[in-house]
Amino acid sequence: MSKVRFEHNVSLKPYNTFGLEAYAKFLSRITSENDLQECFDSSEFKTEKHFILGGGSNLLLVNSIDKLVLKNEIDFLKIIAEDAQSIRISVGAGMNWHQLVQYTVQKNWGGLENLALIPGTVGASPIQNIGAYGSEVKQAIREVSGYDLNTKEFLVFSNNACEFGYRDSVFKRKYLQKFFITNVVFELVKEPSEFTIAYGAIQQELENMGVQKINIANIATAVINIRQSKLPNPKDLGNAGSFFKNPLIANEHYERLRKKYPSLVGHHSDNGVKIAAGWLIEHAGFKGKRNGEVGMHAKQALVLVNYGNATGAALLQHAREVQKCVFKQFDIHLEMEVNIIE
């Protein structure tokens, strides 16, 4: 008897952090590789198009999903290798990301502490190459495993094969909605003595906390404090965190803008200057500006919020208006970080 169930016409409101009402034609909860293999043999899988859903923290649902939604609920953590300096863990893709970070911090395994309180699941972390406060998850990932939904083959991607970039990976391009991640292998540092605290806000918060000796626990606490002071809790105010990527512009473009806007925030790199998208949005007049049920958050202009009864279409329209005005004022195109489902 099949253990895999296919629910029909399921509300996705509890499964997206914008809190938008949308429906899945079918929904199947995948809790193991066996569930997925069983799903492959079903008539629903063979006849319907598929959509992979993790924590729903990086989605803007403009319409319902007229497909079979595969909800990733594979949740486990096991040690697969360790020595005196490091430890490798394999983690189920459906595990809550912040729960994983808290666990590694409690164990004093370094590598993920700067990524505390990022919403979503472990499986979403390599797709987005999530990053914050000077760290990116690619620095800790060794392998990503899962199934190609077209060929039904089990594949393992090395770190290099993931083709990580800024909020980008092969899973957002070639394998977008085609690869079901089952687990991610992380390599972490035991009893770490080196930390990433160059990001100014962390140093300031550690000082505010009165920290004398730095460790990953107080770094994680500092990150949580900073995020909570700036970013709304999706349970209180629907949002998907940072809605736009920080754009990269040419040095010449940056210098021209700096003459007109001396306070412009930018960070030089080998490829140009990365501009703070939040600064651009704020100086285009959108920080805290509300239009009906949508707007950019009052404490962080980078966060698009649903004040309670917004539609996906209204949120998308507001985001496009932000893009339009920022481009008109600064000649910079803001790229959306959140996946738009139309």
CORZI-V913353 format. One record per pair of residues at least 6 apart in sequence whose C-alpha atoms are under 8 Angstrom apart, sorted by the first residue. I is the first residue (numbers start at 1). J is the second residue. D is the distance in whole Angstrom. If there is no record, write none. Layout:
# CORZI-V913353
i=I j=J d=D
i=I j=J d=D
This chain:
# CORZI-V913353
i=2 j=38 d=8
i=3 j=35 d=7
i=4 j=28 d=7
i=4 j=29 d=7
i=4 j=30 d=8
i=4 j=35 d=6
i=4 j=38 d=7
i=4 j=39 d=7
i=5 j=28 d=6
i=5 j=29 d=7
i=6 j=26 d=6
i=6 j=27 d=6
i=6 j=28 d=5
i=6 j=44 d=8
i=7 j=26 d=5
i=7 j=27 d=5
i=7 j=28 d=6
i=8 j=24 d=7
i=8 j=25 d=6
i=8 j=26 d=5
i=8 j=27 d=7
i=9 j=23 d=6
i=9 j=24 d=5
i=9 j=25 d=5
i=9 j=26 d=6
i=9 j=27 d=8
i=10 j=23 d=5
i=10 j=24 d=5
i=10 j=25 d=7
i=10 j=26 d=7
i=10 j=27 d=7
i=11 j=21 d=7
i=11 j=22 d=6
i=11 j=23 d=5
i=11 j=24 d=7
i=12 j=20 d=8
i=12 j=21 d=6
i=12 j=22 d=5
i=12 j=23 d=5
i=12 j=24 d=7
i=13 j=19 d=5
i=13 j=20 d=5
i=13 j=21 d=5
i=13 j=22 d=6
i=13 j=23 d=8
i=15 j=55 d=7
i=15 j=56 d=5
i=16 j=55 d=7
i=16 j=56 d=4
i=16 j=57 d=6
i=16 j=58 d=8
i=16 j=59 d=7
i=16 j=60 d=8
i=17 j=56 d=6
i=17 j=57 d=5
i=17 j=58 d=8
i=17 j=59 d=8
i=17 j=234 d=6
i=17 j=235 d=8
i=17 j=238 d=6
i=17 j=239 d=6
i=17 j=240 d=6
i=18 j=57 d=8
i=18 j=59 d=8
i=18 j=60 d=7
i=18 j=234 d=7
i=18 j=237 d=8
i=18 j=238 d=4
i=18 j=239 d=5
i=18 j=240 d=6
i=18 j=305 d=7
i=18 j=306 d=6
i=19 j=234 d=8
i=19 j=238 d=5
i=19 j=239 d=8
i=19 j=306 d=8
i=20 j=61 d=7
i=20 j=310 d=7
i=20 j=311 d=7
i=20 j=312 d=7
i=21 j=311 d=8
i=22 j=61 d=7
i=22 j=63 d=6
i=22 j=64 d=5
i=22 j=65 d=7
i=23 j=64 d=5
i=23 j=65 d=6
i=23 j=66 d=8
i=24 j=64 d=6
i=24 j=65 d=5
i=24 j=66 d=6
i=24 j=67 d=6
i=24 j=68 d=7
i=24 j=69 d=6
i=25 j=65 d=6
i=25 j=66 d=5
i=25 j=67 d=5
i=25 j=68 d=6
i=25 j=69 d=8
i=26 j=66 d=8
i=26 j=67 d=6
i=26 j=68 d=5
i=26 j=69 d=6
i=27 j=68 d=6
i=27 j=69 d=5
i=27 j=70 d=6
i=27 j=71 d=7
i=28 j=68 d=7
i=28 j=69 d=6
i=28 j=70 d=5
i=28 j=71 d=6
i=29 j=70 d=6
i=29 j=71 d=5
i=29 j=72 d=6
i=29 j=73 d=6
i=30 j=36 d=6
i=30 j=70 d=7
i=30 j=71 d=6
i=30 j=72 d=5
i=30 j=73 d=5
i=30 j=74 d=6
i=31 j=72 d=7
i=31 j=73 d=5
i=31 j=74 d=4
i=31 j=75 d=7
i=31 j=94 d=8
i=32 j=73 d=8
i=32 j=74 d=5
i=32 j=182 d=8
i=33 j=182 d=7
i=39 j=45 d=6
i=40 j=46 d=7
i=40 j=152 d=8
i=44 j=68 d=7
i=45 j=68 d=7
i=48 j=67 d=6
i=48 j=68 d=6
i=49 j=67 d=5
i=49 j=68 d=6
i=50 j=67 d=5
i=50 j=68 d=5
i=50 j=69 d=6
i=50 j=70 d=7
i=50 j=177 d=8
i=51 j=65 d=8
i=51 j=67 d=6
i=51 j=68 d=6
i=51 j=69 d=5
i=51 j=70 d=6
i=51 j=177 d=6
i=52 j=69 d=6
i=52 j=70 d=5
i=52 j=71 d=6
i=52 j=72 d=7
i=52 j=177 d=6
i=52 j=180 d=7
i=53 j=69 d=7
i=53 j=70 d=6
i=53 j=71 d=5
i=53 j=72 d=6
i=54 j=71 d=6
i=54 j=72 d=5
i=54 j=73 d=8
i=54 j=94 d=7
i=54 j=120 d=7
i=54 j=121 d=6
i=54 j=123 d=7
i=54 j=124 d=7
i=55 j=94 d=8
i=55 j=96 d=8
i=55 j=119 d=8
i=55 j=120 d=5
i=55 j=121 d=5
i=55 j=124 d=8
i=56 j=120 d=7
i=57 j=119 d=6
i=57 j=120 d=5
i=57 j=239 d=8
i=57 j=240 d=5
i=57 j=241 d=8
i=58 j=120 d=8
i=58 j=240 d=6
i=58 j=241 d=8
i=58 j=337 d=8
i=58 j=338 d=5
i=58 j=339 d=6
i=59 j=240 d=7
i=59 j=338 d=6
i=59 j=339 d=5
i=59 j=340 d=6
i=59 j=341 d=7
i=60 j=312 d=6
i=60 j=316 d=8
i=60 j=338 d=7
i=60 j=339 d=6
i=60 j=340 d=5
i=60 j=341 d=6
i=61 j=312 d=6
i=61 j=340 d=6
i=61 j=341 d=5
i=61 j=342 d=7
i=62 j=311 d=7
i=62 j=312 d=4
i=62 j=313 d=5
i=62 j=316 d=8
i=62 j=340 d=7
i=62 j=341 d=6
i=62 j=342 d=5
i=63 j=312 d=7
i=63 j=341 d=7
i=63 j=342 d=5
i=72 j=93 d=7
i=72 j=94 d=5
i=73 j=93 d=7
i=73 j=94 d=4
i=73 j=95 d=7
i=74 j=92 d=5
i=74 j=93 d=6
i=74 j=94 d=4
i=74 j=95 d=7
i=74 j=182 d=7
i=74 j=183 d=8
i=75 j=91 d=7
i=75 j=92 d=5
i=75 j=93 d=7
i=75 j=94 d=5
i=75 j=95 d=5
i=76 j=90 d=8
i=76 j=91 d=6
i=76 j=92 d=5
i=76 j=95 d=7
i=77 j=89 d=7
i=77 j=90 d=6
i=77 j=91 d=4
i=77 j=92 d=6
i=78 j=89 d=6
i=78 j=90 d=5
i=78 j=91 d=7
i=79 j=87 d=7
i=79 j=88 d=6
i=79 j=89 d=4
i=79 j=90 d=6
i=80 j=87 d=8
i=80 j=88 d=6
i=80 j=89 d=6
i=80 j=90 d=7
i=81 j=87 d=6
i=81 j=88 d=5
i=81 j=89 d=7
i=82 j=88 d=6
i=84 j=190 d=7
i=85 j=189 d=6
i=85 j=190 d=5
i=85 j=191 d=8
i=86 j=187 d=7
i=86 j=188 d=6
i=86 j=189 d=5
i=86 j=190 d=5
i=87 j=109 d=8
i=87 j=187 d=6
i=87 j=188 d=5
i=87 j=189 d=6
i=87 j=190 d=7
i=88 j=185 d=7
i=88 j=186 d=6
i=88 j=187 d=4
i=88 j=188 d=6
i=89 j=185 d=6
i=89 j=186 d=5
i=89 j=187 d=7
i=90 j=183 d=6
i=90 j=184 d=6
i=90 j=185 d=4
i=90 j=186 d=7
i=91 j=122 d=7
i=91 j=183 d=5
i=91 j=184 d=5
i=91 j=185 d=6
i=91 j=186 d=8
i=92 j=122 d=7
i=92 j=123 d=7
i=92 j=182 d=6
i=92 j=183 d=4
i=92 j=184 d=7
i=93 j=121 d=6
i=93 j=122 d=5
i=93 j=123 d=4
i=93 j=124 d=8
i=93 j=181 d=6
i=93 j=182 d=5
i=93 j=183 d=5
i=93 j=184 d=7
i=94 j=121 d=6
i=94 j=122 d=6
i=94 j=123 d=6
i=94 j=182 d=8
i=95 j=121 d=6
i=95 j=122 d=6
i=95 j=123 d=8
i=96 j=119 d=8
i=96 j=120 d=6
i=96 j=121 d=5
i=96 j=122 d=6
i=97 j=117 d=8
i=97 j=118 d=7
i=97 j=119 d=7
i=97 j=120 d=6
i=97 j=121 d=5
i=97 j=122 d=5
i=97 j=125 d=8
i=98 j=116 d=6
i=98 j=117 d=5
i=98 j=118 d=6
i=98 j=119 d=7
i=98 j=120 d=8
i=100 j=122 d=8
i=101 j=112 d=6
i=101 j=113 d=6
i=101 j=115 d=7
i=101 j=116 d=6
i=102 j=116 d=7
i=104 j=110 d=7
i=104 j=112 d=7
i=104 j=113 d=8
i=105 j=112 d=8
i=105 j=113 d=7
i=105 j=216 d=6
i=105 j=217 d=6
i=105 j=220 d=8
i=106 j=217 d=7
i=108 j=190 d=7
i=108 j=191 d=6
i=108 j=192 d=8
i=108 j=216 d=7
i=108 j=217 d=8
i=109 j=188 d=6
i=109 j=189 d=5
i=109 j=190 d=5
i=109 j=191 d=6
i=109 j=192 d=7
i=110 j=188 d=5
i=110 j=189 d=5
i=110 j=190 d=6
i=110 j=191 d=7
i=110 j=192 d=6
i=110 j=216 d=6
i=111 j=139 d=8
i=111 j=140 d=6
i=111 j=188 d=5
i=111 j=189 d=7
i=112 j=137 d=7
i=112 j=140 d=7
i=113 j=216 d=6
i=113 j=217 d=7
i=113 j=219 d=7
i=113 j=220 d=5
i=114 j=132 d=6
i=114 j=133 d=6
i=114 j=134 d=8
i=114 j=135 d=6
i=114 j=196 d=8
i=114 j=219 d=7
i=114 j=220 d=6
i=114 j=223 d=6
i=115 j=130 d=8
i=115 j=131 d=7
i=115 j=132 d=6
i=115 j=133 d=8
i=115 j=135 d=7
i=115 j=136 d=8
i=115 j=137 d=8
i=115 j=220 d=8
i=115 j=223 d=8
i=116 j=220 d=6
i=116 j=223 d=6
i=116 j=224 d=6
i=117 j=223 d=8
i=117 j=224 d=6
i=117 j=227 d=7
i=119 j=241 d=8
i=122 j=183 d=8
i=122 j=184 d=7
i=123 j=181 d=6
i=123 j=182 d=7
i=123 j=183 d=7
i=123 j=184 d=7
i=125 j=137 d=7
i=126 j=137 d=7
i=126 j=138 d=7
i=126 j=141 d=8
i=126 j=144 d=8
i=126 j=162 d=8
i=126 j=164 d=8
i=126 j=169 d=7
i=126 j=171 d=8
i=127 j=167 d=8
i=127 j=168 d=7
i=127 j=169 d=6
i=127 j=170 d=8
i=127 j=171 d=5
i=127 j=172 d=6
i=128 j=167 d=5
i=128 j=168 d=5
i=128 j=169 d=7
i=128 j=172 d=7
i=129 j=136 d=6
i=129 j=137 d=6
i=129 j=138 d=6
i=129 j=164 d=7
i=129 j=165 d=7
i=129 j=166 d=7
i=129 j=167 d=5
i=129 j=168 d=6
i=129 j=169 d=7
i=130 j=136 d=6
i=130 j=137 d=6
i=130 j=167 d=6
i=131 j=137 d=6
i=131 j=167 d=7
i=133 j=197 d=8
i=133 j=199 d=6
i=133 j=202 d=7
i=133 j=223 d=8
i=134 j=196 d=7
i=134 j=197 d=7
i=134 j=198 d=7
i=134 j=199 d=6
i=135 j=196 d=7
i=138 j=159 d=7
i=138 j=164 d=7
i=140 j=186 d=5
i=140 j=187 d=5
i=140 j=188 d=6
i=141 j=159 d=6
i=141 j=184 d=7
i=141 j=185 d=6
i=141 j=186 d=5
i=141 j=187 d=6
i=142 j=158 d=6
i=142 j=159 d=5
i=142 j=184 d=8
i=142 j=185 d=6
i=142 j=186 d=6
i=142 j=187 d=6
i=143 j=156 d=7
i=143 j=157 d=5
i=143 j=158 d=5
i=143 j=159 d=6
i=143 j=184 d=6
i=143 j=185 d=5
i=143 j=186 d=7
i=144 j=156 d=6
i=144 j=157 d=5
i=144 j=158 d=7
i=144 j=159 d=8
i=144 j=162 d=8
i=144 j=181 d=7
i=144 j=182 d=8
i=144 j=183 d=6
i=144 j=184 d=5
i=144 j=185 d=6
i=145 j=154 d=7
i=145 j=155 d=6
i=145 j=156 d=4
i=145 j=157 d=6
i=145 j=181 d=6
i=145 j=182 d=6
i=145 j=183 d=5
i=145 j=184 d=6
i=146 j=154 d=6
i=146 j=155 d=6
i=146 j=156 d=7
i=146 j=179 d=7
i=146 j=180 d=5
i=146 j=181 d=4
i=146 j=182 d=5
i=146 j=183 d=7
i=147 j=153 d=5
i=147 j=154 d=4
i=147 j=155 d=6
i=147 j=179 d=6
i=147 j=180 d=5
i=147 j=181 d=7
i=147 j=182 d=8
i=148 j=154 d=7
i=148 j=155 d=7
i=148 j=178 d=6
i=148 j=179 d=5
i=148 j=180 d=7
i=149 j=178 d=5
i=149 j=179 d=6
i=149 j=180 d=7
i=150 j=178 d=7
i=161 j=170 d=8
i=162 j=169 d=6
i=162 j=170 d=5
i=162 j=171 d=7
i=163 j=169 d=5
i=163 j=170 d=5
i=164 j=170 d=7
i=167 j=245 d=8
i=167 j=337 d=7
i=170 j=176 d=8
i=171 j=177 d=8
i=171 j=179 d=7
i=192 j=215 d=8
i=192 j=216 d=8
i=193 j=215 d=8
i=195 j=215 d=8
i=195 j=216 d=8
i=197 j=203 d=6
i=197 j=219 d=8
i=201 j=226 d=7
i=202 j=219 d=7
i=202 j=222 d=6
i=202 j=223 d=7
i=202 j=226 d=8
i=205 j=222 d=6
i=205 j=225 d=8
i=205 j=226 d=7
i=206 j=218 d=7
i=206 j=219 d=7
i=206 j=222 d=6
i=209 j=222 d=8
i=211 j=218 d=8
i=230 j=299 d=5
i=230 j=300 d=6
i=231 j=241 d=7
i=231 j=299 d=7
i=231 j=300 d=7
i=231 j=303 d=8
i=232 j=239 d=8
i=232 j=297 d=8
i=233 j=239 d=8
i=234 j=240 d=7
i=237 j=305 d=7
i=237 j=306 d=6
i=237 j=307 d=6
i=237 j=308 d=7
i=238 j=305 d=6
i=238 j=306 d=5
i=238 j=307 d=7
i=238 j=308 d=7
i=239 j=303 d=7
i=239 j=304 d=6
i=239 j=305 d=5
i=239 j=306 d=6
i=240 j=303 d=7
i=240 j=304 d=7
i=240 j=305 d=8
i=240 j=338 d=7
i=241 j=302 d=8
i=241 j=303 d=6
i=241 j=304 d=8
i=242 j=302 d=5
i=242 j=303 d=5
i=242 j=304 d=8
i=242 j=337 d=7
i=242 j=338 d=8
i=243 j=302 d=6
i=243 j=303 d=6
i=243 j=304 d=6
i=243 j=336 d=6
i=243 j=337 d=5
i=243 j=338 d=6
i=244 j=277 d=7
i=244 j=302 d=7
i=244 j=334 d=6
i=244 j=335 d=6
i=244 j=336 d=4
i=244 j=337 d=5
i=244 j=338 d=7
i=245 j=277 d=7
i=245 j=334 d=7
i=245 j=335 d=6
i=245 j=336 d=6
i=245 j=337 d=5
i=246 j=274 d=6
i=246 j=275 d=6
i=246 j=276 d=5
i=246 j=277 d=5
i=246 j=278 d=8
i=246 j=334 d=7
i=246 j=335 d=8
i=247 j=274 d=6
i=247 j=275 d=6
i=247 j=276 d=7
i=247 j=277 d=7
i=247 j=332 d=8
i=247 j=333 d=7
i=247 j=334 d=6
i=247 j=335 d=7
i=248 j=271 d=8
i=248 j=272 d=6
i=248 j=273 d=5
i=248 j=274 d=4
i=248 j=275 d=6
i=249 j=272 d=6
i=249 j=273 d=5
i=249 j=274 d=6
i=249 j=275 d=7
i=249 j=332 d=8
i=250 j=271 d=8
i=250 j=272 d=5
i=250 j=273 d=6
i=251 j=272 d=5
i=251 j=273 d=6
i=254 j=266 d=8
i=254 j=273 d=7
i=257 j=264 d=8
i=257 j=330 d=7
i=258 j=264 d=6
i=264 j=275 d=8
i=264 j=279 d=7
i=265 j=275 d=6
i=265 j=276 d=6
i=265 j=279 d=7
i=266 j=273 d=6
i=266 j=274 d=5
i=266 j=275 d=4
i=266 j=276 d=6
i=267 j=273 d=5
i=267 j=274 d=5
i=267 j=275 d=7
i=268 j=274 d=6
i=277 j=302 d=7
i=277 j=334 d=7
i=278 j=300 d=7
i=278 j=301 d=5
i=278 j=302 d=5
i=279 j=301 d=8
i=280 j=326 d=7
i=280 j=330 d=8
i=281 j=287 d=7
i=281 j=301 d=6
i=281 j=302 d=7
i=281 j=322 d=7
i=281 j=326 d=7
i=282 j=301 d=6
i=284 j=325 d=7
i=284 j=326 d=6
i=284 j=329 d=7
i=286 j=295 d=8
i=286 j=296 d=6
i=286 j=301 d=7
i=286 j=322 d=7
i=287 j=296 d=5
i=287 j=297 d=6
i=287 j=298 d=6
i=287 j=299 d=8
i=287 j=300 d=7
i=287 j=301 d=5
i=288 j=295 d=7
i=288 j=296 d=5
i=288 j=297 d=5
i=288 j=298 d=4
i=288 j=299 d=7
i=288 j=301 d=7
i=289 j=295 d=6
i=289 j=296 d=6
i=289 j=297 d=8
i=289 j=298 d=7
i=290 j=296 d=7
i=293 j=306 d=6
i=293 j=307 d=5
i=293 j=308 d=6
i=293 j=309 d=6
i=293 j=310 d=5
i=294 j=304 d=7
i=294 j=305 d=6
i=294 j=306 d=5
i=294 j=307 d=6
i=294 j=310 d=6
i=294 j=314 d=7
i=294 j=315 d=6
i=294 j=318 d=7
i=295 j=304 d=6
i=295 j=305 d=6
i=295 j=306 d=7
i=295 j=307 d=8
i=295 j=315 d=8
i=295 j=318 d=7
i=296 j=302 d=7
i=296 j=303 d=6
i=296 j=304 d=5
i=296 j=305 d=6
i=297 j=303 d=6
i=297 j=304 d=6
i=297 j=305 d=6
i=304 j=315 d=8
i=304 j=319 d=7
i=305 j=315 d=8
i=306 j=315 d=7
i=323 j=333 d=6
i=323 j=334 d=6
i=326 j=332 d=7
i=326 j=333 d=7
i=326 j=334 d=8
i=327 j=333 d=5
i=327 j=334 d=8
